[in-house]
Amino acid sequence: MRTRLANPSIRSKPRGERTTISLTVPIPSSLGVSPRGFKRICALNRDLRLERTAKGELIVTPPAGSETGRINNDISARLWIWAKNDRNGESFDSSTGFTLPNGAVRSPDASWIRLDRWNALTPEQKRTFAPICPDFVVELRSPADDKKDLHEKMKEYISQGARLGWLIDPIARSVEIHRRDRAVEVLNDSESLSGEDVLPGFTLAMKGILFE
């Protein structure tokens, strides 16, 4: 579940001590933050998973439930194993933030970037929310997630440069496949997913993800 935050209170402390930022949830209105302010809030709230929309709205995602976390770890692990053997790109887990061309900072549940694109970034860019949209992204729906919000997020990834995206929904036992210049494809009770020409040779079996 993504909650837009508003009205943070900042309590100043003596020089040399950390400043505490209190975030109140939920509130209907949104909190606008600058890129610099977003980095500062993230540094002070390392236990939270935070994102920033292209409009500058701050979004916080609560920790995943145990079953969602298990599935997400499984997906990330399989992608990581494939990427290490393939050696043509780098894979990333759900804690990684990327700055998209539209200014949004997003954290896919799993992602992969072609090696030449990743290596074109400077060391400093890699240490922050790298200014790049992954070539491949995965979003895993949890029981608290709004399907419409996730669908819009997938559209944003594709519009910002992603070549392939999977929205995996264990609740509906379905997968949305997002691609450039093509209509969204919906698969129900699919046994496996293919990385197609974006991740050649990568196949993700759905056993343990959509069904036992």
C-alpha positions as a Markdown table, in Angstrom:
| # | Residue | x | y | z |
|---|---|---|---|---|
| 1 | Met | 0.0 | 0.0 | 0.0 |
| 2 | Arg | 1.4 | 3.4 | -1.0 |
| 3 | Thr | 0.4 | 6.2 | 1.3 |
| 4 | Arg | 1.0 | 9.8 | 0.4 |
| 5 | Leu | 2.2 | 11.8 | 3.4 |
| 6 | Ala | 1.6 | 15.3 | 4.4 |
| 7 | Asn | 2.4 | 17.9 | 7.1 |
| 8 | Pro | 5.7 | 16.6 | 8.4 |
| 9 | Ser | 6.9 | 18.2 | 11.6 |
| 10 | Ile | 10.7 | 18.9 | 11.8 |
| 11 | Arg | 12.1 | 19.2 | 15.3 |
| 12 | Ser | 15.4 | 20.9 | 15.4 |
| 13 | Lys | 18.2 | 19.6 | 17.6 |
| 14 | Pro | 21.5 | 21.1 | 18.7 |
| 15 | Arg | 24.3 | 21.2 | 16.0 |
| 16 | Gly | 25.8 | 17.8 | 15.5 |
| 17 | Glu | 22.7 | 15.9 | 16.4 |
| 18 | Arg | 20.4 | 14.3 | 13.9 |
| 19 | Thr | 17.1 | 16.1 | 13.0 |
| 20 | Thr | 14.0 | 14.0 | 13.5 |
| 21 | Ile | 11.3 | 14.2 | 10.9 |
| 22 | Ser | 7.9 | 12.9 | 12.0 |
| 23 | Leu | 5.6 | 11.7 | 9.3 |
| 24 | Thr | 1.8 | 11.4 | 9.9 |
| 25 | Val | -0.2 | 8.8 | 8.0 |
| 26 | Pro | -2.7 | 8.6 | 6.5 |
| 27 | Ile | -3.7 | 12.0 | 5.2 |
| 28 | Pro | -5.7 | 12.8 | 2.1 |
| 29 | Ser | -3.5 | 15.6 | 0.8 |
| 30 | Ser | 0.1 | 15.0 | -0.4 |
| 31 | Leu | 3.4 | 16.2 | 0.7 |
| 32 | Gly | 5.6 | 17.8 | -1.9 |
| 33 | Val | 9.3 | 17.3 | -1.5 |
| 34 | Ser | 12.3 | 18.5 | -3.6 |
| 35 | Pro | 14.9 | 16.0 | -4.9 |
| 36 | Arg | 17.3 | 17.2 | -2.2 |
| 37 | Gly | 14.6 | 17.0 | 0.5 |
| 38 | Phe | 13.7 | 13.5 | -0.6 |
| 39 | Lys | 17.3 | 12.3 | -0.2 |
| 40 | Arg | 17.4 | 13.8 | 3.3 |
| 41 | Ile | 14.1 | 12.2 | 4.4 |
| 42 | Cys | 15.4 | 8.8 | 3.1 |
| 43 | Ala | 18.6 | 9.2 | 5.0 |
| 44 | Leu | 16.6 | 9.9 | 8.2 |
| 45 | Asn | 14.1 | 7.1 | 7.6 |
| 46 | Arg | 16.2 | 4.1 | 6.4 |
| 47 | Asp | 13.7 | 1.6 | 7.7 |
| 48 | Leu | 11.0 | 2.9 | 5.4 |
| 49 | Arg | 10.7 | 2.3 | 1.7 |
| 50 | Leu | 10.1 | 5.7 | 0.1 |
| 51 | Glu | 9.3 | 6.9 | -3.4 |
| 52 | Arg | 8.8 | 10.3 | -5.0 |
| 53 | Thr | 6.4 | 10.9 | -7.9 |
| 54 | Ala | 7.2 | 13.0 | -10.9 |
| 55 | Lys | 5.1 | 15.7 | -9.3 |
| 56 | Gly | 7.3 | 15.6 | -6.2 |
| 57 | Glu | 4.8 | 13.8 | -4.0 |
| 58 | Leu | 6.3 | 11.6 | -1.2 |
| 59 | Ile | 5.0 | 8.0 | -1.0 |
| 60 | Val | 5.7 | 5.5 | 1.7 |
| 61 | Thr | 5.2 | 1.8 | 1.4 |
| 62 | Pro | 4.8 | -0.2 | 4.6 |
| 63 | Pro | 6.9 | -3.3 | 5.1 |
| 64 | Ala | 5.8 | -6.3 | 3.0 |
| 65 | Gly | 3.8 | -9.1 | 4.7 |
| 66 | Ser | 5.7 | -12.3 | 5.2 |
| 67 | Glu | 4.3 | -14.2 | 2.3 |
| 68 | Thr | 4.8 | -11.2 | -0.1 |
| 69 | Gly | 8.4 | -10.9 | 1.2 |
| 70 | Arg | 9.0 | -14.6 | 0.6 |
| 71 | Ile | 7.7 | -14.4 | -3.0 |
| 72 | Asn | 9.6 | -11.2 | -3.7 |
| 73 | Asn | 12.9 | -12.7 | -2.4 |
| 74 | Asp | 12.3 | -15.8 | -4.6 |
| 75 | Ile | 11.9 | -13.6 | -7.7 |
| 76 | Ser | 14.9 | -11.5 | -7.0 |
| 77 | Ala | 17.0 | -14.5 | -6.2 |
| 78 | Arg | 16.2 | -16.2 | -9.5 |
| 79 | Leu | 16.8 | -13.0 | -11.5 |
| 80 | Trp | 20.2 | -12.5 | -9.7 |
| 81 | Ile | 21.3 | -16.1 | -10.5 |
| 82 | Trp | 20.4 | -15.7 | -14.2 |
| 83 | Ala | 22.1 | -12.3 | -14.3 |
| 84 | Lys | 25.3 | -13.6 | -12.8 |
| 85 | Asn | 25.4 | -16.4 | -15.4 |
| 86 | Asp | 24.4 | -14.1 | -18.3 |
| 87 | Arg | 26.9 | -11.3 | -17.4 |
| 88 | Asn | 25.3 | -8.8 | -19.7 |
| 89 | Gly | 23.6 | -6.7 | -17.0 |
| 90 | Glu | 23.1 | -6.0 | -13.3 |
| 91 | Ser | 20.1 | -7.1 | -11.2 |
| 92 | Phe | 18.7 | -5.1 | -8.3 |
| 93 | Asp | 16.4 | -5.9 | -5.3 |
| 94 | Ser | 13.4 | -4.0 | -4.0 |
| 95 | Ser | 15.4 | -1.7 | -1.8 |
| 96 | Thr | 17.0 | 0.1 | -4.8 |
| 97 | Gly | 15.8 | 3.5 | -5.9 |
| 98 | Phe | 16.2 | 4.9 | -9.5 |
| 99 | Thr | 15.6 | 8.4 | -10.6 |
| 100 | Leu | 13.6 | 8.2 | -13.8 |
| 101 | Pro | 13.9 | 10.8 | -16.6 |
| 102 | Asn | 10.7 | 12.5 | -15.5 |
| 103 | Gly | 12.2 | 13.1 | -12.0 |
| 104 | Ala | 10.3 | 10.4 | -10.2 |
| 105 | Val | 12.3 | 8.1 | -7.8 |
| 106 | Arg | 10.9 | 4.6 | -8.0 |
| 107 | Ser | 11.9 | 1.3 | -6.4 |
| 108 | Pro | 10.7 | -1.8 | -8.4 |
| 109 | Asp | 10.4 | -5.0 | -6.5 |
| 110 | Ala | 13.1 | -6.4 | -8.9 |
| 111 | Ser | 14.9 | -5.0 | -11.8 |
| 112 | Trp | 17.7 | -5.4 | -14.3 |
| 113 | Ile | 19.8 | -3.0 | -16.3 |
| 114 | Arg | 21.9 | -3.7 | -19.4 |
| 115 | Leu | 25.6 | -3.6 | -18.5 |
| 116 | Asp | 26.6 | -0.9 | -21.0 |
| 117 | Arg | 24.0 | 1.4 | -19.7 |
| 118 | Trp | 24.9 | 0.8 | -16.1 |
| 119 | Asn | 28.6 | 1.3 | -16.8 |
| 120 | Ala | 27.9 | 4.6 | -18.5 |
| 121 | Leu | 26.9 | 6.0 | -15.1 |
| 122 | Thr | 29.5 | 7.7 | -12.9 |
| 123 | Pro | 30.5 | 6.2 | -9.5 |
| 124 | Glu | 28.7 | 9.0 | -7.7 |
| 125 | Gln | 25.5 | 8.4 | -9.7 |
| 126 | Lys | 25.6 | 4.7 | -8.8 |
| 127 | Arg | 25.9 | 5.6 | -5.1 |
| 128 | Thr | 22.7 | 7.7 | -5.1 |
| 129 | Phe | 19.3 | 7.0 | -6.7 |
| 130 | Ala | 20.9 | 6.4 | -10.1 |
| 131 | Pro | 19.5 | 8.5 | -12.9 |
| 132 | Ile | 18.3 | 5.7 | -15.1 |
| 133 | Cys | 15.2 | 3.6 | -15.8 |
| 134 | Pro | 15.8 | -0.2 | -15.7 |
| 135 | Asp | 15.4 | -2.1 | -18.9 |
| 136 | Phe | 13.3 | -4.7 | -17.0 |
| 137 | Val | 11.1 | -4.2 | -13.9 |
| 138 | Val | 8.9 | -6.4 | -11.7 |
| 139 | Glu | 6.2 | -5.2 | -9.4 |
| 140 | Leu | 4.6 | -7.7 | -7.0 |
| 141 | Arg | 1.1 | -6.9 | -5.8 |
| 142 | Ser | 0.6 | -7.3 | -2.0 |
| 143 | Pro | -2.9 | -7.5 | -0.4 |
| 144 | Ala | -2.6 | -3.9 | 0.6 |
| 145 | Asp | -1.7 | -2.6 | -2.9 |
| 146 | Asp | -4.2 | -0.9 | -5.2 |
| 147 | Lys | -4.1 | -2.6 | -8.6 |
| 148 | Lys | -4.8 | 0.6 | -10.4 |
| 149 | Asp | -1.9 | 2.4 | -8.8 |
| 150 | Leu | 0.4 | -0.5 | -9.8 |
| 151 | His | -0.9 | -0.5 | -13.3 |
| 152 | Glu | -0.1 | 3.2 | -13.6 |
| 153 | Lys | 3.3 | 2.7 | -12.2 |
| 154 | Met | 4.0 | 0.1 | -14.8 |
| 155 | Lys | 2.9 | 2.5 | -17.5 |
| 156 | Glu | 5.3 | 5.0 | -16.1 |
| 157 | Tyr | 8.3 | 2.6 | -16.3 |
| 158 | Ile | 7.6 | 1.8 | -19.9 |
| 159 | Ser | 7.1 | 5.5 | -20.8 |
| 160 | Gln | 10.4 | 6.3 | -19.1 |
| 161 | Gly | 12.5 | 3.7 | -20.9 |
| 162 | Ala | 11.8 | 0.2 | -19.6 |
| 163 | Arg | 11.6 | -2.4 | -22.3 |
| 164 | Leu | 9.8 | -5.1 | -20.4 |
| 165 | Gly | 7.7 | -5.1 | -17.2 |
| 166 | Trp | 5.8 | -7.7 | -15.2 |
| 167 | Leu | 3.1 | -6.9 | -12.8 |
| 168 | Ile | 2.6 | -10.1 | -10.8 |
| 169 | Asp | -0.6 | -10.5 | -8.9 |
| 170 | Pro | -0.8 | -13.5 | -6.7 |
| 171 | Ile | -4.2 | -12.4 | -5.4 |
| 172 | Ala | -5.8 | -12.6 | -8.9 |
| 173 | Arg | -3.3 | -15.3 | -10.0 |
| 174 | Ser | -2.5 | -13.2 | -13.1 |
| 175 | Val | 0.4 | -11.3 | -14.7 |
| 176 | Glu | 0.3 | -8.1 | -16.7 |
| 177 | Ile | 3.1 | -8.0 | -19.3 |
| 178 | His | 4.0 | -4.4 | -20.3 |
| 179 | Arg | 6.1 | -3.7 | -23.4 |
| 180 | Arg | 7.0 | -0.8 | -25.5 |
| 181 | Asp | 4.5 | 0.2 | -28.2 |
| 182 | Arg | 2.2 | -2.8 | -27.5 |
| 183 | Ala | -1.0 | -3.3 | -25.6 |
| 184 | Val | -0.7 | -4.8 | -22.1 |
| 185 | Glu | -1.0 | -8.6 | -22.2 |
| 186 | Val | -2.7 | -10.3 | -19.3 |
| 187 | Leu | -1.9 | -14.0 | -18.5 |
| 188 | Asn | -4.0 | -16.0 | -16.1 |
| 189 | Asp | -2.6 | -19.1 | -14.3 |
| 190 | Ser | 0.5 | -19.0 | -16.4 |
| 191 | Glu | 3.1 | -21.7 | -15.6 |
| 192 | Ser | 6.1 | -19.5 | -16.5 |
| 193 | Leu | 7.2 | -16.1 | -17.8 |
| 194 | Ser | 9.8 | -15.4 | -20.5 |
| 195 | Gly | 12.4 | -12.7 | -20.5 |
| 196 | Glu | 11.9 | -12.5 | -24.2 |
| 197 | Asp | 14.6 | -10.6 | -26.1 |
| 198 | Val | 15.2 | -8.3 | -23.1 |
| 199 | Leu | 16.5 | -11.1 | -20.9 |
| 200 | Pro | 17.3 | -13.9 | -23.3 |
| 201 | Gly | 17.1 | -17.3 | -21.7 |
| 202 | Phe | 15.5 | -16.1 | -18.5 |
| 203 | Thr | 12.4 | -18.0 | -17.5 |
| 204 | Leu | 10.5 | -17.5 | -14.3 |
| 205 | Ala | 8.4 | -20.5 | -13.2 |
| 206 | Met | 5.2 | -19.4 | -11.5 |
| 207 | Lys | 5.1 | -22.4 | -9.1 |
| 208 | Gly | 5.4 | -20.9 | -5.6 |
| 209 | Ile | 4.5 | -17.5 | -6.9 |
| 210 | Leu | 1.0 | -17.7 | -8.4 |
| 211 | Phe | 0.2 | -21.3 | -7.2 |
| 212 | Glu | 1.8 | -24.1 | -5.1 |
